[in-house]
Every structure is written in structure tokens, then in C-alpha cells.
Amino acid sequence: MIKEVILNRKIVWNLAKDDLKKRFAGSVFGIFWAFVPPIITTLLYWFVFEKGLHASASNLRTGVTVPFVLHLMAGLVPWFFFQEAWGSGTNVLLEYSYLVKKVVFKIEVLPVVKMMSALFTHLFFVVFMIILYACMGYYPDWYTLQVVYYSFALFCFTVAITYFTSAIVVFLRDVSQLVGIAMQIGVWVTPIMWTIEGMSNIPAWAVTILRMNPLYYIVYGYRDSMINKIGFWEHPYLTAWYWGLTIVMYLIGTHVFKKLKMHFADVL
């Protein structure tokens, strides 16, 4: 799978650009609409939690206190990418069915196309987040470069699970709905609007389960990079768990994809 993506990198790049343009073709503001929903969502969460519930600051595990909007941004930026990439990537074979039916086309690259398309807007929000932090006195340093590592880690995990769901949804369209439900639940079980340290009333086993969520590693990684100034190497067990899970999911996802791809054209 990786070899096919590398060999067809120009096709992936061009399809990703076309995919982004196609989503907003015919609209007056065009690609501008790619940034509107995430910005509105961020403002809505910020207003509800900080202004409505008076969650004006967050005490992180290092004891550092930051404005809630910064705490929120570090969680929402990676989540927006995951939400868009996994959701659209799951349906990529259905959307590009005309390419799937072409014998000469390497359909293995299609899930990566959606990842690259989502990456364009993700890079914008990463830059926006860094500027926002700088405006509020949290200037970028060497630890900020870890955002690149955590974005890459998130990219790899999303690709891994997308290969699996994009293959299954061809035969079971209900998978699209299940992915949507999973993301509705995931945004709340992932510590985006809250912190595990602030949940002292839940049992230790529940904390362990919450920490096993792969998005926990990413969200806290963004906060470690932007706020806590902690290197990813300082969490060896969590890092090993994340990459171990990613590799297992990739092996399962690509195996299922390759086993089923000979039947894609017949079903579509």
C-alpha cells in the first residue's frame, strides 16, 4: 500500500487538490467554506464553556494555567482533521466509484487522497493556532515543532482505520452511519473540552480506558507541544501503545482492503 502511494504521489496530490476544489464548486466564496464550520464550532464551544459555564481557565497536569480558548484550540485542531479525514475517507470508494471500476487505476491511493485533502485545512488551523497562542503570550519554541510529529502520527492512524472502513462500507452502507455516531461519541470521550486530571471522582480503571483512546495521545500531545513544553519521548509507554495500535490497525485495514478490492467494482 505504501509503495503504491509513493509511486502514484503525483496522482494523489492532484486528486487531493481537485477534491478540495470540487467540494465547493459553484459556491460564491469557494474554498472559504472549508474553514467556516470549524471556526463556528470553536466559537460555539468557547462561548458555551467559558462564558456560559465560566470555564475561564484550565489547570493542566503540569500545574500551568492557561486561558480556556487555548486549551480548547489544542484539542479541536487535531479533532477537526480526524473528523473530516475519517468521515470523508470512509466513503471515498463510493464517491470515486468511476475510478474503482477502471482496471488500470490503483484504488489503494484513494483513501490517502481524502487524508491529503483534509490536510490542507488542517495546516491552516495549525498556523492559526500558533498565531493565536503567540498573540496571548505563548510564543513558539522548539517544543512547538512536535506539532508536526503529532500531526504525522494522527495522519498515520487515520489512514489505518480508513482503509478498513472504506472497504467495509462498499458492502455495508450502514458503516457510514456508525462512523458518524462514533465521532459524535468520540468528541466527548476525548479530552477536548475537559481534562482527565479534573475528573478525580471517576475510578482508576475508567481513567485507564480513557487514556487508551488514541486521540487522547494526540490531543495531549498538542497541549504538551504548545503549553506544557513536554517532549513525546517523556511518555514512552503511551507512545509505544499509540504506534503499536496504529500498526495493528494498518495491518488489519490493508489486509481487509486487499482481500475485498477484487469485488469492489462488482458491488459499485
C-alpha positions in Angstrom: 0.0 0.0 0.0 2.7 2.4 1.0 4.7 1.7 -2.2 1.6 2.4 -4.4 1.1 5.7 -2.7 4.7 6.7 -3.2 4.8 5.6 -6.8 1.5 7.5 -7.5 2.2 10.5 -5.4 1.6 13.0 -8.2 -1.9 11.4 -8.8 -2.6 11.6 -5.1 -1.6 15.2 -5.0 -3.6 16.3 -8.0 -6.7 14.3 -6.8 -6.4 15.9 -3.4 -6.4 19.4 -4.8 -9.3 18.6 -7.1 -11.2 17.0 -4.3 -10.9 20.2 -2.2 -12.0 22.4 -5.1 -14.8 20.1 -6.1 -16.4 20.2 -2.6 -17.1 23.9 -3.0 -17.5 24.2 -6.8 -20.3 26.7 -7.7 -20.3 28.5 -4.4 -19.6 32.2 -4.3 -16.9 32.0 -1.6 -15.4 28.7 -2.7 -12.8 27.1 -0.5 -13.5 29.7 2.2 -16.3 27.4 3.3 -13.8 24.8 4.3 -12.8 27.0 7.3 -16.3 28.3 8.3 -17.7 25.3 10.2 -14.6 24.6 12.3 -14.3 28.3 13.2 -18.0 28.5 14.2 -17.7 25.3 16.2 -14.7 26.6 18.1 -16.5 29.9 18.8 -19.6 28.0 20.0 -17.7 25.7 22.4 -15.7 28.7 23.7 -18.9 30.7 24.3 -20.7 27.9 26.0 -17.9 26.7 28.2 -16.1 29.9 29.0 -18.9 32.4 29.0 -21.8 30.2 29.9 -20.2 27.7 32.3 -17.4 30.1 33.4 -14.6 27.7 32.5 -12.2 30.6 32.1 -9.0 28.6 32.5 -7.8 25.0 32.6 -5.3 23.6 35.2 -3.2 21.1 33.2 -1.2 18.3 34.7 1.9 20.4 34.9 0.1 23.0 37.1 0.2 25.5 34.2 -3.0 27.7 34.0 -4.0 28.9 30.5 -7.0 30.7 29.0 -9.7 28.2 28.1 -9.7 29.1 24.4 -6.0 28.0 24.1 -6.8 24.7 25.9 -9.8 24.3 23.6 -7.9 25.0 20.4 -5.2 22.5 21.1 -7.9 19.8 21.3 -10.1 20.9 18.4 -7.4 21.4 15.8 -6.4 17.7 15.6 -10.0 16.6 16.1 -11.2 18.6 13.1 -8.7 16.8 10.9 -9.6 13.4 12.2 -13.3 14.1 11.8 -13.1 15.3 8.2 -10.5 12.8 7.1 -12.1 9.7 8.6 -15.7 10.7 7.6 -14.9 11.5 4.0 -12.3 8.8 3.7 -14.8 6.1 4.7 -17.0 7.0 1.7 -14.1 7.6 -0.8 -14.7 4.4 -2.8 -18.4 5.3 -3.2 -17.6 8.8 -4.2 -14.9 7.7 -6.7 -16.7 4.6 -8.0 -15.9 5.6 -11.6 -12.2 5.2 -10.8 -12.7 2.0 -8.9 -14.2 0.4 -12.0 -11.1 1.3 -14.0 -8.8 -1.8 -14.1 -5.7 0.2 -14.6 -6.3 2.7 -11.7 -4.6 1.9 -8.3 -7.5 2.3 -6.0 -5.2 1.8 -3.0 -4.4 5.5 -3.2 -7.9 6.8 -2.8 -8.1 6.8 1.0 -4.9 8.8 1.1 -6.4 11.3 -1.3 -9.0 12.2 1.3 -6.3 12.5 4.0 -4.3 14.9 1.9 -7.4 16.9 1.1 -8.2 17.3 4.8 -4.5 18.1 5.5 -4.8 21.4 3.6 -7.3 22.8 6.0 -5.5 21.2 8.9 -2.3 23.1 8.1 -4.2 26.4 8.0 -5.7 25.8 11.5 -2.2 24.7 12.9 -0.8 28.0 11.7 -3.9 29.9 13.1 -3.5 28.1 16.4 0.2 29.1 16.7 -0.6 32.7 15.9 -3.4 32.7 18.5 -1.1 31.3 21.1 1.6 33.9 20.2 -1.0 36.8 20.5 -1.8 35.6 24.0 1.9 35.4 25.1 2.6 31.7 24.4 5.4 32.0 21.8 6.5 29.1 19.6 9.8 27.3 20.6 11.5 24.0 19.8 8.6 22.1 21.5 6.2 23.6 19.1 7.8 21.6 16.3 6.3 18.5 17.9 3.0 19.5 16.4 4.5 18.2 13.1 5.2 14.8 14.8 1.7 14.6 16.3 0.1 15.6 13.0 2.0 12.9 11.3 1.0 10.4 14.0 -2.6 11.4 13.6 -2.4 11.1 9.8 -1.0 7.5 10.0 -3.7 6.4 12.5 -6.5 7.9 10.4 -5.2 6.3 7.2 -5.0 2.9 9.1 -8.7 2.9 10.2 -9.9 4.5 6.9 -8.6 1.6 4.9 -10.7 -0.7 7.0 -13.9 1.3 7.0 -13.7 2.4 3.3 -13.5 -1.3 2.3 -16.4 -2.5 4.5 -18.8 0.4 3.6 -18.9 -0.8 0.0 -20.7 -3.9 1.1 -22.4 -2.5 4.3 -23.5 1.1 3.8 -24.5 1.3 7.5 -20.8 1.7 8.3 -21.1 5.4 7.3 -23.7 5.9 9.9 -21.7 4.0 12.5 -18.7 6.2 11.8 -20.8 9.3 12.3 -22.1 8.0 15.6 -18.5 7.1 16.7 -17.4 10.6 16.0 -20.3 12.1 18.0 -19.3 10.0 20.9 -15.6 10.5 20.3 -15.6 14.2 20.6 -16.8 13.9 24.2 -14.8 10.9 25.4 -11.7 12.6 24.0 -10.3 15.3 26.5 -11.0 18.3 24.2 -13.3 20.3 26.4 -12.2 18.7 29.7 -9.1 17.1 31.3 -8.6 13.7 33.0 -6.9 15.5 35.9 -10.1 17.3 36.6 -12.1 14.1 36.9 -11.0 13.0 40.3 -14.3 11.3 41.1 -14.0 8.5 38.5 -12.4 5.2 39.2 -8.8 4.4 38.1 -10.0 1.7 35.7 -12.1 4.3 33.8 -9.1 6.7 33.6 -7.1 3.9 32.1 -9.7 3.2 29.5 -9.9 6.9 28.6 -6.1 7.0 28.2 -6.2 4.1 25.8 -8.2 6.3 23.3 -5.6 7.1 20.6 -7.0 10.6 20.3 -6.0 11.2 23.9 -2.4 10.8 22.9 -2.7 13.3 20.1 -4.7 15.9 22.0 -2.4 15.9 25.0 0.5 15.9 22.6 -0.7 19.1 21.1 -1.0 20.6 24.5 2.4 19.3 25.6 3.8 21.0 22.5 2.0 24.3 22.8 1.6 24.7 26.6 3.3 22.2 28.9 6.6 22.0 26.9 6.9 18.3 27.4 8.6 16.0 24.8 6.8 13.0 23.4 9.8 10.9 24.5 8.8 11.6 28.1 5.7 9.3 27.5 7.4 6.1 26.3 4.6 3.7 27.3 1.8 5.9 25.8 3.9 6.4 22.6 4.5 2.7 22.3 0.8 2.0 22.8 -0.2 4.5 20.2 2.1 3.3 17.5 1.5 -0.3 18.3 -2.2 0.2 17.9 -1.7 2.2 14.7 0.5 -0.6 13.2 -2.1 -3.3 14.1 -4.9 -1.3 12.7 -2.9 -0.6 9.5 -2.2 -4.3 9.0 -5.8 -5.2 9.6 -7.2 -2.4 7.4 -4.9 -3.0 4.5 -5.4 -6.8 4.7 -9.2 -6.4 4.5 -8.9 -3.8 1.8 -6.7 -6.1 -0.4 -9.0 -9.1 0.2 -12.1 -7.2 -0.8 -10.9 -4.9 -3.6 -11.5 -7.5 -6.3 -15.2 -7.3 -5.5 -15.5 -3.5 -5.3 -16.3 -2.9 -9.0 -19.0 -5.6 -9.0 -20.8 -4.1 -6.0 -20.4 -0.5 -7.1 
